[in-house]
Amino acid sequence: MRVENYNPKIAEGGCVVRSISKSLNKNCDILIKELKLIGNIADESTFEHYLLNHNFNIIDNYKDKFLKDISLDGNNIVFAHKDNWYHMISVIDNVIYDKNSMSDLEDLKIIKVYKK
């Protein structure tokens, strides 16, 4: 996998808004408003509800694997962690779109993969 910088200026929502906006090619301001209608943007129940309602499916066979050890074709959003840092990233055709470098991301352990 390789990383391409994707860091739109957003008022709030951080990695959740960044990853969903990239995967859905959606305006961040509109996305923030839509997520707030469901609940707290950073809550897993909120973004999962949003993703499932936008035709993403949960792929469980990546749980507890490291991001550096997998390959993801198609349109995916990865929810992962490293110690106490939780992060969401968009991975489209094996390219990571995020503001962080690969050295920051490669040791992320996957919690869930959402695939469109």
PDB file as gemmi writes it, atoms N, CA and C in Angstrom:
CRYST1    1.000    1.000    1.000  90.00  90.00  90.00 P 1                      
ATOM      1  N   MET A   1       0.834  -1.174   0.000  1.00  0.00           N  
ATOM      2  CA  MET A   1       0.000   0.000   0.000  1.00  0.00           C  
ATOM      3  C   MET A   1       0.881   1.241   0.000  1.00  0.00           C  
ATOM      4  N   ARG A   2       0.354   2.280  -0.557  1.00  0.00           N  
ATOM      5  CA  ARG A   2       1.041   3.567  -0.515  1.00  0.00           C  
ATOM      6  C   ARG A   2       0.053   4.608  -0.005  1.00  0.00           C  
ATOM      7  N   VAL A   3       0.558   5.743   0.409  1.00  0.00           N  
ATOM      8  CA  VAL A   3      -0.271   6.803   0.964  1.00  0.00           C  
ATOM      9  C   VAL A   3      -0.262   7.999   0.027  1.00  0.00           C  
ATOM     10  N   GLU A   4      -1.453   8.545  -0.225  1.00  0.00           N  
ATOM     11  CA  GLU A   4      -1.589   9.823  -0.916  1.00  0.00           C  
ATOM     12  C   GLU A   4      -2.185  10.797   0.073  1.00  0.00           C  
ATOM     13  N   ASN A   5      -1.608  11.989   0.122  1.00  0.00           N  
ATOM     14  CA  ASN A   5      -2.081  12.990   1.066  1.00  0.00           C  
ATOM     15  C   ASN A   5      -3.515  13.397   0.742  1.00  0.00           C  
ATOM     16  N   TYR A   6      -4.356  13.323   1.750  1.00  0.00           N  
ATOM     17  CA  TYR A   6      -5.734  13.813   1.647  1.00  0.00           C  
ATOM     18  C   TYR A   6      -6.051  14.473   2.976  1.00  0.00           C  
ATOM     19  N   ASN A   7      -6.149  15.800   2.971  1.00  0.00           N  
ATOM     20  CA  ASN A   7      -6.346  16.533   4.208  1.00  0.00           C  
ATOM     21  C   ASN A   7      -7.166  17.804   3.947  1.00  0.00           C  
ATOM     22  N   PRO A   8      -8.456  17.628   3.652  1.00  0.00           N  
ATOM     23  CA  PRO A   8      -9.290  18.818   3.431  1.00  0.00           C  
ATOM     24  C   PRO A   8      -9.427  19.616   4.722  1.00  0.00           C  
ATOM     25  N   LYS A   9      -9.599  20.918   4.582  1.00  0.00           N  
ATOM     26  CA  LYS A   9      -9.816  21.765   5.762  1.00  0.00           C  
ATOM     27  C   LYS A   9     -11.232  21.516   6.254  1.00  0.00           C  
ATOM     28  N   ILE A  10     -11.326  21.020   7.485  1.00  0.00           N  
ATOM     29  CA  ILE A  10     -12.634  20.739   8.067  1.00  0.00           C  
ATOM     30  C   ILE A  10     -12.732  21.388   9.436  1.00  0.00           C  
ATOM     31  N   ALA A  11     -13.939  21.795   9.769  1.00  0.00           N  
ATOM     32  CA  ALA A  11     -14.169  22.467  11.042  1.00  0.00           C  
ATOM     33  C   ALA A  11     -14.129  21.489  12.211  1.00  0.00           C  
ATOM     34  N   GLU A  12     -14.578  20.266  11.968  1.00  0.00           N  
ATOM     35  CA  GLU A  12     -14.621  19.254  13.029  1.00  0.00           C  
ATOM     36  C   GLU A  12     -14.770  17.880  12.404  1.00  0.00           C  
ATOM     37  N   GLY A  13     -14.647  16.867  13.227  1.00  0.00           N  
ATOM     38  CA  GLY A  13     -14.880  15.511  12.756  1.00  0.00           C  
ATOM     39  C   GLY A  13     -13.631  14.740  12.403  1.00  0.00           C  
ATOM     40  N   GLY A  14     -12.517  15.416  12.209  1.00  0.00           N  
ATOM     41  CA  GLY A  14     -11.228  14.776  11.968  1.00  0.00           C  
ATOM     42  C   GLY A  14     -11.231  13.627  10.987  1.00  0.00           C  
ATOM     43  N   CYS A  15     -10.663  12.514  11.411  1.00  0.00           N  
ATOM     44  CA  CYS A  15     -10.460  11.371  10.516  1.00  0.00           C  
ATOM     45  C   CYS A  15     -11.767  10.745  10.037  1.00  0.00           C  
ATOM     46  N   VAL A  16     -12.824  10.843  10.831  1.00  0.00           N  
ATOM     47  CA  VAL A  16     -14.111  10.281  10.412  1.00  0.00           C  
ATOM     48  C   VAL A  16     -14.611  11.029   9.183  1.00  0.00           C  
ATOM     49  N   VAL A  17     -14.638  12.340   9.267  1.00  0.00           N  
ATOM     50  CA  VAL A  17     -15.109  13.162   8.143  1.00  0.00           C  
ATOM     51  C   VAL A  17     -14.161  13.036   6.958  1.00  0.00           C  
ATOM     52  N   ARG A  18     -12.862  13.058   7.217  1.00  0.00           N  
ATOM     53  CA  ARG A  18     -11.873  12.946   6.138  1.00  0.00           C  
ATOM     54  C   ARG A  18     -12.051  11.648   5.356  1.00  0.00           C  
ATOM     55  N   SER A  19     -12.165  10.526   6.055  1.00  0.00           N  
ATOM     56  CA  SER A  19     -12.248   9.233   5.369  1.00  0.00           C  
ATOM     57  C   SER A  19     -13.562   9.049   4.620  1.00  0.00           C  
ATOM     58  N   ILE A  20     -14.668   9.428   5.250  1.00  0.00           N  
ATOM     59  CA  ILE A  20     -15.965   9.254   4.581  1.00  0.00           C  
ATOM     60  C   ILE A  20     -16.090  10.203   3.395  1.00  0.00           C  
ATOM     61  N   SER A  21     -15.617  11.440   3.549  1.00  0.00           N  
ATOM     62  CA  SER A  21     -15.719  12.396   2.439  1.00  0.00           C  
ATOM     63  C   SER A  21     -14.937  11.912   1.219  1.00  0.00           C  
ATOM     64  N   LYS A  22     -13.769  11.316   1.455  1.00  0.00           N  
ATOM     65  CA  LYS A  22     -12.967  10.809   0.340  1.00  0.00           C  
ATOM     66  C   LYS A  22     -13.657   9.620  -0.320  1.00  0.00           C  
ATOM     67  N   SER A  23     -14.111   8.669   0.487  1.00  0.00           N  
ATOM     68  CA  SER A  23     -14.716   7.458  -0.076  1.00  0.00           C  
ATOM     69  C   SER A  23     -16.028   7.730  -0.803  1.00  0.00           C  
ATOM     70  N   LEU A  24     -16.772   8.737  -0.349  1.00  0.00           N  
ATOM     71  CA  LEU A  24     -18.052   9.060  -0.994  1.00  0.00           C  
ATOM     72  C   LEU A  24     -17.954  10.278  -1.913  1.00  0.00           C  
ATOM     73  N   ASN A  25     -16.756  10.875  -2.005  1.00  0.00           N  
ATOM     74  CA  ASN A  25     -16.575  12.091  -2.796  1.00  0.00           C  
ATOM     75  C   ASN A  25     -17.628  13.129  -2.401  1.00  0.00           C  
ATOM     76  N   LYS A  26     -17.715  13.375  -1.099  1.00  0.00           N  
ATOM     77  CA  LYS A  26     -18.773  14.207  -0.542  1.00  0.00           C  
ATOM     78  C   LYS A  26     -18.190  15.447   0.125  1.00  0.00           C  
ATOM     79  N   ASN A  27     -18.886  16.561  -0.010  1.00  0.00           N  
ATOM     80  CA  ASN A  27     -18.519  17.812   0.631  1.00  0.00           C  
ATOM     81  C   ASN A  27     -18.483  17.625   2.142  1.00  0.00           C  
ATOM     82  N   CYS A  28     -17.392  18.044   2.771  1.00  0.00           N  
ATOM     83  CA  CYS A  28     -17.196  17.834   4.212  1.00  0.00           C  
ATOM     84  C   CYS A  28     -18.241  18.559   5.055  1.00  0.00           C  
ATOM     85  N   ASP A  29     -18.599  19.785   4.693  1.00  0.00           N  
ATOM     86  CA  ASP A  29     -19.586  20.539   5.476  1.00  0.00           C  
ATOM     87  C   ASP A  29     -20.945  19.848   5.473  1.00  0.00           C  
ATOM     88  N   ILE A  30     -21.347  19.341   4.322  1.00  0.00           N  
ATOM     89  CA  ILE A  30     -22.621  18.610   4.223  1.00  0.00           C  
ATOM     90  C   ILE A  30     -22.540  17.321   5.030  1.00  0.00           C  
ATOM     91  N   LEU A  31     -21.425  16.618   4.922  1.00  0.00           N  
ATOM     92  CA  LEU A  31     -21.227  15.368   5.644  1.00  0.00           C  
ATOM     93  C   LEU A  31     -21.307  15.580   7.160  1.00  0.00           C  
ATOM     94  N   ILE A  32     -20.688  16.631   7.656  1.00  0.00           N  
ATOM     95  CA  ILE A  32     -20.728  16.929   9.090  1.00  0.00           C  
ATOM     96  C   ILE A  32     -22.171  17.115   9.550  1.00  0.00           C  
ATOM     97  N   LYS A  33     -22.949  17.862   8.794  1.00  0.00           N  
ATOM     98  CA  LYS A  33     -24.362  18.084   9.144  1.00  0.00           C  
ATOM     99  C   LYS A  33     -25.139  16.769   9.151  1.00  0.00           C  
ATOM    100  N   GLU A  34     -24.886  15.910   8.163  1.00  0.00           N  
ATOM    101  CA  GLU A  34     -25.588  14.625   8.091  1.00  0.00           C  
ATOM    102  C   GLU A  34     -25.217  13.716   9.260  1.00  0.00           C  
ATOM    103  N   LEU A  35     -23.944  13.680   9.613  1.00  0.00           N  
ATOM    104  CA  LEU A  35     -23.512  12.852  10.739  1.00  0.00           C  
ATOM    105  C   LEU A  35     -24.096  13.354  12.055  1.00  0.00           C  
ATOM    106  N   LYS A  36     -24.166  14.671  12.228  1.00  0.00           N  
ATOM    107  CA  LYS A  36     -24.705  15.245  13.465  1.00  0.00           C  
ATOM    108  C   LYS A  36     -26.192  14.934  13.639  1.00  0.00           C  
ATOM    109  N   LEU A  37     -26.887  14.707  12.540  1.00  0.00           N  
ATOM    110  CA  LEU A  37     -28.299  14.319  12.639  1.00  0.00           C  
ATOM    111  C   LEU A  37     -28.443  12.938  13.272  1.00  0.00           C  
ATOM    112  N   ILE A  38     -27.412  12.127  13.158  1.00  0.00           N  
ATOM    113  CA  ILE A  38     -27.430  10.771  13.723  1.00  0.00           C  
ATOM    114  C   ILE A  38     -26.942  10.789  15.170  1.00  0.00           C  
ATOM    115  N   GLY A  39     -25.884  11.537  15.448  1.00  0.00           N  
ATOM    116  CA  GLY A  39     -25.323  11.564  16.802  1.00  0.00           C  
ATOM    117  C   GLY A  39     -23.970  12.235  16.818  1.00  0.00           C  
ATOM    118  N   ASN A  40     -23.134  11.865  17.763  1.00  0.00           N  
ATOM    119  CA  ASN A  40     -21.786  12.403  17.892  1.00  0.00           C  
ATOM    120  C   ASN A  40     -20.921  11.834  16.766  1.00  0.00           C  
ATOM    121  N   ILE A  41     -20.302  12.708  16.000  1.00  0.00           N  
ATOM    122  CA  ILE A  41     -19.520  12.298  14.828  1.00  0.00           C  
ATOM    123  C   ILE A  41     -18.485  11.230  15.162  1.00  0.00           C  
ATOM    124  N   ALA A  42     -17.831  11.350  16.300  1.00  0.00           N  
ATOM    125  CA  ALA A  42     -16.731  10.443  16.645  1.00  0.00           C  
ATOM    126  C   ALA A  42     -17.194   9.108  17.229  1.00  0.00           C  
ATOM    127  N   ASP A  43     -18.482   8.950  17.491  1.00  0.00           N  
ATOM    128  CA  ASP A  43     -18.983   7.687  18.049  1.00  0.00           C  
ATOM    129  C   ASP A  43     -19.092   6.629  16.962  1.00  0.00           C  
ATOM    130  N   GLU A  44     -18.591   5.439  17.271  1.00  0.00           N  
ATOM    131  CA  GLU A  44     -18.632   4.342  16.305  1.00  0.00           C  
ATOM    132  C   GLU A  44     -20.059   4.051  15.851  1.00  0.00           C  
ATOM    133  N   SER A  45     -21.020   4.126  16.744  1.00  0.00           N  
ATOM    134  CA  SER A  45     -22.410   3.842  16.362  1.00  0.00           C  
ATOM    135  C   SER A  45     -22.916   4.857  15.331  1.00  0.00           C  
ATOM    136  N   THR A  46     -22.455   6.104  15.426  1.00  0.00           N  
ATOM    137  CA  THR A  46     -22.875   7.145  14.477  1.00  0.00           C  
ATOM    138  C   THR A  46     -22.292   6.901  13.097  1.00  0.00           C  
ATOM    139  N   PHE A  47     -20.962   6.776  13.007  1.00  0.00           N  
ATOM    140  CA  PHE A  47     -20.388   6.620  11.670  1.00  0.00           C  
ATOM    141  C   PHE A  47     -20.716   5.264  11.068  1.00  0.00           C  
ATOM    142  N   GLU A  48     -20.873   4.231  11.890  1.00  0.00           N  
ATOM    143  CA  GLU A  48     -21.253   2.930  11.342  1.00  0.00           C  
ATOM    144  C   GLU A  48     -22.673   2.980  10.770  1.00  0.00           C  
ATOM    145  N   HIS A  49     -23.583   3.608  11.471  1.00  0.00           N  
ATOM    146  CA  HIS A  49     -24.961   3.774  10.973  1.00  0.00           C  
ATOM    147  C   HIS A  49     -24.935   4.502   9.627  1.00  0.00           C  
ATOM    148  N   TYR A  50     -24.159   5.572   9.552  1.00  0.00           N  
ATOM    149  CA  TYR A  50     -24.063   6.345   8.319  1.00  0.00           C  
ATOM    150  C   TYR A  50     -23.508   5.491   7.170  1.00  0.00           C  
ATOM    151  N   LEU A  51     -22.428   4.780   7.446  1.00  0.00           N  
ATOM    152  CA  LEU A  51     -21.808   3.961   6.399  1.00  0.00           C  
ATOM    153  C   LEU A  51     -22.734   2.847   5.917  1.00  0.00           C  
ATOM    154  N   LEU A  52     -23.383   2.169   6.838  1.00  0.00           N  
ATOM    155  CA  LEU A  52     -24.303   1.092   6.443  1.00  0.00           C  
ATOM    156  C   LEU A  52     -25.471   1.638   5.623  1.00  0.00           C  
ATOM    157  N   ASN A  53     -25.913   2.843   5.939  1.00  0.00           N  
ATOM    158  CA  ASN A  53     -26.996   3.473   5.164  1.00  0.00           C  
ATOM    159  C   ASN A  53     -26.522   3.999   3.814  1.00  0.00           C  
ATOM    160  N   HIS A  54     -25.216   4.016   3.589  1.00  0.00           N  
ATOM    161  CA  HIS A  54     -24.661   4.442   2.303  1.00  0.00           C  
ATOM    162  C   HIS A  54     -23.979   3.269   1.585  1.00  0.00           C  
ATOM    163  N   ASN A  55     -24.549   2.098   1.799  1.00  0.00           N  
ATOM    164  CA  ASN A  55     -24.187   0.879   1.052  1.00  0.00           C  
ATOM    165  C   ASN A  55     -22.795   0.328   1.317  1.00  0.00           C  
ATOM    166  N   PHE A  56     -22.248   0.596   2.501  1.00  0.00           N  
ATOM    167  CA  PHE A  56     -21.022  -0.072   2.917  1.00  0.00           C  
ATOM    168  C   PHE A  56     -21.416  -1.324   3.690  1.00  0.00           C  
ATOM    169  N   ASN A  57     -20.601  -2.342   3.608  1.00  0.00           N  
ATOM    170  CA  ASN A  57     -20.786  -3.576   4.370  1.00  0.00           C  
ATOM    171  C   ASN A  57     -19.581  -3.763   5.279  1.00  0.00           C  
ATOM    172  N   ILE A  58     -19.800  -4.424   6.401  1.00  0.00           N  
ATOM    173  CA  ILE A  58     -18.701  -4.710   7.321  1.00  0.00           C  
ATOM    174  C   ILE A  58     -18.021  -6.004   6.884  1.00  0.00           C  
ATOM    175  N   ILE A  59     -16.704  -5.936   6.722  1.00  0.00           N  
ATOM    176  CA  ILE A  59     -15.897  -7.097   6.363  1.00  0.00           C  
ATOM    177  C   ILE A  59     -15.101  -7.475   7.609  1.00  0.00           C  
ATOM    178  N   ASP A  60     -15.407  -8.622   8.202  1.00  0.00           N  
ATOM    179  CA  ASP A  60     -14.819  -9.006   9.481  1.00  0.00           C  
ATOM    180  C   ASP A  60     -13.501  -9.765   9.386  1.00  0.00           C  
ATOM    181  N   ASN A  61     -13.127 -10.257   8.233  1.00  0.00           N  
ATOM    182  CA  ASN A  61     -11.947 -11.125   8.171  1.00  0.00           C  
ATOM    183  C   ASN A  61     -10.612 -10.381   8.286  1.00  0.00           C  
ATOM    184  N   TYR A  62     -10.633  -9.064   8.501  1.00  0.00           N  
ATOM    185  CA  TYR A  62      -9.400  -8.306   8.685  1.00  0.00           C  
ATOM    186  C   TYR A  62      -9.153  -7.932  10.151  1.00  0.00           C  
ATOM    187  N   LYS A  63     -10.093  -8.248  11.035  1.00  0.00           N  
ATOM    188  CA  LYS A  63      -9.985  -7.872  12.445  1.00  0.00           C  
ATOM    189  C   LYS A  63      -8.672  -8.382  13.048  1.00  0.00           C  
ATOM    190  N   ASP A  64      -8.001  -7.490  13.750  1.00  0.00           N  
ATOM    191  CA  ASP A  64      -6.742  -7.747  14.452  1.00  0.00           C  
ATOM    192  C   ASP A  64      -5.528  -7.926  13.542  1.00  0.00           C  
ATOM    193  N   LYS A  65      -5.682  -7.722  12.242  1.00  0.00           N  
ATOM    194  CA  LYS A  65      -4.521  -7.730  11.343  1.00  0.00           C  
ATOM    195  C   LYS A  65      -3.942  -6.320  11.289  1.00  0.00           C  
ATOM    196  N   PHE A  66      -2.687  -6.231  10.921  1.00  0.00           N  
ATOM    197  CA  PHE A  66      -2.051  -4.931  10.770  1.00  0.00           C  
ATOM    198  C   PHE A  66      -2.302  -4.387   9.368  1.00  0.00           C  
ATOM    199  N   LEU A  67      -2.493  -3.080   9.286  1.00  0.00           N  
ATOM    200  CA  LEU A  67      -2.743  -2.432   8.007  1.00  0.00           C  
ATOM    201  C   LEU A  67      -1.652  -2.760   6.995  1.00  0.00           C  
ATOM    202  N   LYS A  68      -0.401  -2.803   7.445  1.00  0.00           N  
ATOM    203  CA  LYS A  68       0.728  -3.060   6.551  1.00  0.00           C  
ATOM    204  C   LYS A  68       0.700  -4.462   5.937  1.00  0.00           C  
ATOM    205  N   ASP A  69      -0.091  -5.374   6.514  1.00  0.00           N  
ATOM    206  CA  ASP A  69      -0.098  -6.769   6.069  1.00  0.00           C  
ATOM    207  C   ASP A  69      -1.261  -7.137   5.151  1.00  0.00           C  
ATOM    208  N   ILE A  70      -2.083  -6.159   4.789  1.00  0.00           N  
ATOM    209  CA  ILE A  70      -3.249  -6.488   3.965  1.00  0.00           C  
ATOM    210  C   ILE A  70      -3.235  -5.698   2.660  1.00  0.00           C  
ATOM    211  N   SER A  71      -4.119  -6.108   1.765  1.00  0.00           N  
ATOM    212  CA  SER A  71      -4.328  -5.419   0.498  1.00  0.00           C  
ATOM    213  C   SER A  71      -5.831  -5.232   0.338  1.00  0.00           C  
ATOM    214  N   LEU A  72      -6.251  -4.031  -0.051  1.00  0.00           N  
ATOM    215  CA  LEU A  72      -7.685  -3.749  -0.173  1.00  0.00           C  
ATOM    216  C   LEU A  72      -8.005  -3.131  -1.526  1.00  0.00           C  
ATOM    217  N   ASP A  73      -8.664  -3.899  -2.371  1.00  0.00           N  
ATOM    218  CA  ASP A  73      -9.146  -3.367  -3.641  1.00  0.00           C  
ATOM    219  C   ASP A  73     -10.523  -2.757  -3.431  1.00  0.00           C  
ATOM    220  N   GLY A  74     -10.937  -1.915  -4.342  1.00  0.00           N  
ATOM    221  CA  GLY A  74     -12.254  -1.282  -4.243  1.00  0.00           C  
ATOM    222  C   GLY A  74     -12.235  -0.127  -3.262  1.00  0.00           C  
ATOM    223  N   ASN A  75     -13.423   0.250  -2.816  1.00  0.00           N  
ATOM    224  CA  ASN A  75     -13.626   1.413  -1.954  1.00  0.00           C  
ATOM    225  C   ASN A  75     -13.841   0.943  -0.518  1.00  0.00           C  
ATOM    226  N   ASN A  76     -12.911   1.274   0.376  1.00  0.00           N  
ATOM    227  CA  ASN A  76     -12.945   0.791   1.751  1.00  0.00           C  
ATOM    228  C   ASN A  76     -12.686   1.924   2.736  1.00  0.00           C  
ATOM    229  N   ILE A  77     -13.243   1.776   3.921  1.00  0.00           N  
ATOM    230  CA  ILE A  77     -12.900   2.629   5.050  1.00  0.00           C  
ATOM    231  C   ILE A  77     -12.444   1.696   6.161  1.00  0.00           C  
ATOM    232  N   VAL A  78     -11.260   1.980   6.697  1.00  0.00           N  
ATOM    233  CA  VAL A  78     -10.670   1.142   7.722  1.00  0.00           C  
ATOM    234  C   VAL A  78     -10.728   1.884   9.061  1.00  0.00           C  
ATOM    235  N   PHE A  79     -11.280   1.208  10.068  1.00  0.00           N  
ATOM    236  CA  PHE A  79     -11.283   1.712  11.435  1.00  0.00           C  
ATOM    237  C   PHE A  79     -10.258   0.872  12.185  1.00  0.00           C  
ATOM    238  N   ALA A  80      -9.241   1.532  12.758  1.00  0.00           N  
ATOM    239  CA  ALA A  80      -8.123   0.802  13.353  1.00  0.00           C  
ATOM    240  C   ALA A  80      -7.603   1.548  14.582  1.00  0.00           C  
ATOM    241  N   HIS A  81      -6.644   0.913  15.245  1.00  0.00           N  
ATOM    242  CA  HIS A  81      -6.047   1.550  16.423  1.00  0.00           C  
ATOM    243  C   HIS A  81      -4.592   1.132  16.583  1.00  0.00           C  
ATOM    244  N   LYS A  82      -3.895   1.956  17.338  1.00  0.00           N  
ATOM    245  CA  LYS A  82      -2.525   1.672  17.764  1.00  0.00           C  
ATOM    246  C   LYS A  82      -2.435   2.203  19.179  1.00  0.00           C  
ATOM    247  N   ASP A  83      -2.329   1.296  20.129  1.00  0.00           N  
ATOM    248  CA  ASP A  83      -2.388   1.649  21.545  1.00  0.00           C  
ATOM    249  C   ASP A  83      -3.728   2.351  21.818  1.00  0.00           C  
ATOM    250  N   ASN A  84      -3.701   3.587  22.282  1.00  0.00           N  
ATOM    251  CA  ASN A  84      -4.950   4.310  22.569  1.00  0.00           C  
ATOM    252  C   ASN A  84      -5.322   5.313  21.491  1.00  0.00           C  
ATOM    253  N   TRP A  85      -4.701   5.208  20.312  1.00  0.00           N  
ATOM    254  CA  TRP A  85      -5.006   6.099  19.200  1.00  0.00           C  
ATOM    255  C   TRP A  85      -5.912   5.350  18.225  1.00  0.00           C  
ATOM    256  N   TYR A  86      -7.140   5.839  18.047  1.00  0.00           N  
ATOM    257  CA  TYR A  86      -8.106   5.250  17.125  1.00  0.00           C  
ATOM    258  C   TYR A  86      -8.171   6.135  15.889  1.00  0.00           C  
ATOM    259  N   HIS A  87      -8.229   5.494  14.718  1.00  0.00           N  
ATOM    260  CA  HIS A  87      -8.129   6.254  13.475  1.00  0.00           C  
ATOM    261  C   HIS A  87      -8.963   5.601  12.380  1.00  0.00           C  
ATOM    262  N   MET A  88      -9.540   6.436  11.524  1.00  0.00           N  
ATOM    263  CA  MET A  88     -10.274   5.969  10.342  1.00  0.00           C  
ATOM    264  C   MET A  88      -9.582   6.500   9.101  1.00  0.00           C  
ATOM    265  N   ILE A  89      -9.446   5.627   8.109  1.00  0.00           N  
ATOM    266  CA  ILE A  89      -8.816   6.037   6.857  1.00  0.00           C  
ATOM    267  C   ILE A  89      -9.568   5.454   5.672  1.00  0.00           C  
ATOM    268  N   SER A  90      -9.510   6.174   4.594  1.00  0.00           N  
ATOM    269  CA  SER A  90     -10.069   5.708   3.333  1.00  0.00           C  
ATOM    270  C   SER A  90      -8.972   4.963   2.574  1.00  0.00           C  
ATOM    271  N   VAL A  91      -9.310   3.753   2.087  1.00  0.00           N  
ATOM    272  CA  VAL A  91      -8.377   2.975   1.269  1.00  0.00           C  
ATOM    273  C   VAL A  91      -9.116   2.604  -0.010  1.00  0.00           C  
ATOM    274  N   ILE A  92      -8.676   3.181  -1.111  1.00  0.00           N  
ATOM    275  CA  ILE A  92      -9.320   2.945  -2.405  1.00  0.00           C  
ATOM    276  C   ILE A  92      -8.297   2.298  -3.329  1.00  0.00           C  
ATOM    277  N   ASP A  93      -8.631   1.093  -3.791  1.00  0.00           N  
ATOM    278  CA  ASP A  93      -7.740   0.323  -4.664  1.00  0.00           C  
ATOM    279  C   ASP A  93      -6.309   0.287  -4.133  1.00  0.00           C  
ATOM    280  N   ASN A  94      -6.207  -0.062  -2.839  1.00  0.00           N  
ATOM    281  CA  ASN A  94      -4.935  -0.274  -2.164  1.00  0.00           C  
ATOM    282  C   ASN A  94      -4.105   1.002  -1.965  1.00  0.00           C  
ATOM    283  N   VAL A  95      -4.749   2.170  -2.109  1.00  0.00           N  
ATOM    284  CA  VAL A  95      -4.098   3.447  -1.838  1.00  0.00           C  
ATOM    285  C   VAL A  95      -4.762   4.055  -0.612  1.00  0.00           C  
ATOM    286  N   ILE A  96      -3.952   4.409   0.378  1.00  0.00           N  
ATOM    287  CA  ILE A  96      -4.440   5.042   1.598  1.00  0.00           C  
ATOM    288  C   ILE A  96      -4.510   6.544   1.365  1.00  0.00           C  
ATOM    289  N   TYR A  97      -5.668   7.140   1.672  1.00  0.00           N  
ATOM    290  CA  TYR A  97      -5.833   8.584   1.579  1.00  0.00           C  
ATOM    291  C   TYR A  97      -5.949   9.129   2.988  1.00  0.00           C  
ATOM    292  N   ASP A  98      -4.915   9.865   3.421  1.00  0.00           N  
ATOM    293  CA  ASP A  98      -4.883  10.349   4.791  1.00  0.00           C  
ATOM    294  C   ASP A  98      -3.868  11.478   4.892  1.00  0.00           C  
ATOM    295  N   LYS A  99      -3.859  12.153   6.043  1.00  0.00           N  
ATOM    296  CA  LYS A  99      -2.882  13.219   6.272  1.00  0.00           C  
ATOM    297  C   LYS A  99      -1.591  12.687   6.881  1.00  0.00           C  
ATOM    298  N   ASN A 100      -1.601  11.451   7.341  1.00  0.00           N  
ATOM    299  CA  ASN A 100      -0.433  10.841   7.977  1.00  0.00           C  
ATOM    300  C   ASN A 100       0.407  10.074   6.968  1.00  0.00           C  
ATOM    301  N   SER A 101       1.656   9.832   7.312  1.00  0.00           N  
ATOM    302  CA  SER A 101       2.547   9.065   6.447  1.00  0.00           C  
ATOM    303  C   SER A 101       2.380   7.574   6.717  1.00  0.00           C  
ATOM    304  N   MET A 102       2.909   6.751   5.848  1.00  0.00           N  
ATOM    305  CA  MET A 102       2.821   5.305   6.009  1.00  0.00           C  
ATOM    306  C   MET A 102       3.502   4.857   7.296  1.00  0.00           C  
ATOM    307  N   SER A 103       4.588   5.509   7.669  1.00  0.00           N  
ATOM    308  CA  SER A 103       5.271   5.101   8.902  1.00  0.00           C  
ATOM    309  C   SER A 103       4.388   5.325  10.131  1.00  0.00           C  
ATOM    310  N   ASP A 104       3.470   6.286  10.063  1.00  0.00           N  
ATOM    311  CA  ASP A 104       2.519   6.520  11.154  1.00  0.00           C  
ATOM    312  C   ASP A 104       1.375   5.511  11.144  1.00  0.00           C  
ATOM    313  N   LEU A 105       1.088   4.945   9.978  1.00  0.00           N  
ATOM    314  CA  LEU A 105      -0.111   4.124   9.804  1.00  0.00           C  
ATOM    315  C   LEU A 105       0.140   2.623   9.779  1.00  0.00           C  
ATOM    316  N   GLU A 106       1.327   2.186   9.411  1.00  0.00           N  
ATOM    317  CA  GLU A 106       1.547   0.771   9.125  1.00  0.00           C  
ATOM    318  C   GLU A 106       1.320  -0.157  10.317  1.00  0.00           C  
ATOM    319  N   ASP A 107       1.511   0.327  11.529  1.00  0.00           N  
ATOM    320  CA  ASP A 107       1.304  -0.527  12.703  1.00  0.00           C  
ATOM    321  C   ASP A 107      -0.098  -0.420  13.284  1.00  0.00           C  
ATOM    322  N   LEU A 108      -1.016   0.184  12.535  1.00  0.00           N  
ATOM    323  CA  LEU A 108      -2.401   0.219  12.987  1.00  0.00           C  
ATOM    324  C   LEU A 108      -2.982  -1.183  12.939  1.00  0.00           C  
ATOM    325  N   LYS A 109      -3.668  -1.575  13.994  1.00  0.00           N  
ATOM    326  CA  LYS A 109      -4.343  -2.874  14.048  1.00  0.00           C  
ATOM    327  C   LYS A 109      -5.809  -2.647  13.703  1.00  0.00           C  
ATOM    328  N   ILE A 110      -6.318  -3.422  12.783  1.00  0.00           N  
ATOM    329  CA  ILE A 110      -7.664  -3.210  12.247  1.00  0.00           C  
ATOM    330  C   ILE A 110      -8.739  -3.668  13.233  1.00  0.00           C  
ATOM    331  N   ILE A 111      -9.742  -2.814  13.376  1.00  0.00           N  
ATOM    332  CA  ILE A 111     -10.937  -3.136  14.152  1.00  0.00           C  
ATOM    333  C   ILE A 111     -12.028  -3.607  13.191  1.00  0.00           C  
ATOM    334  N   LYS A 112     -12.288  -2.794  12.160  1.00  0.00           N  
ATOM    335  CA  LYS A 112     -13.300  -3.125  11.148  1.00  0.00           C  
ATOM    336  C   LYS A 112     -12.910  -2.540   9.809  1.00  0.00           C  
ATOM    337  N   VAL A 113     -13.332  -3.210   8.759  1.00  0.00           N  
ATOM    338  CA  VAL A 113     -13.227  -2.672   7.415  1.00  0.00           C  
ATOM    339  C   VAL A 113     -14.645  -2.550   6.880  1.00  0.00           C  
ATOM    340  N   TYR A 114     -14.951  -1.370   6.367  1.00  0.00           N  
ATOM    341  CA  TYR A 114     -16.244  -1.115   5.718  1.00  0.00           C  
ATOM    342  C   TYR A 114     -15.979  -1.049   4.227  1.00  0.00           C  
ATOM    343  N   LYS A 115     -16.682  -1.865   3.454  1.00  0.00           N  
ATOM    344  CA  LYS A 115     -16.449  -1.942   2.006  1.00  0.00           C  
ATOM    345  C   LYS A 115     -17.707  -1.550   1.260  1.00  0.00           C  
ATOM    346  N   LYS A 116     -17.552  -0.702   0.266  1.00  0.00           N  
ATOM    347  CA  LYS A 116     -18.675  -0.248  -0.566  1.00  0.00           C  
ATOM    348  C   LYS A 116     -18.760  -1.110  -1.794  1.00  0.00           C  
TER     349      LYS A 116                                                      
END                                                                             
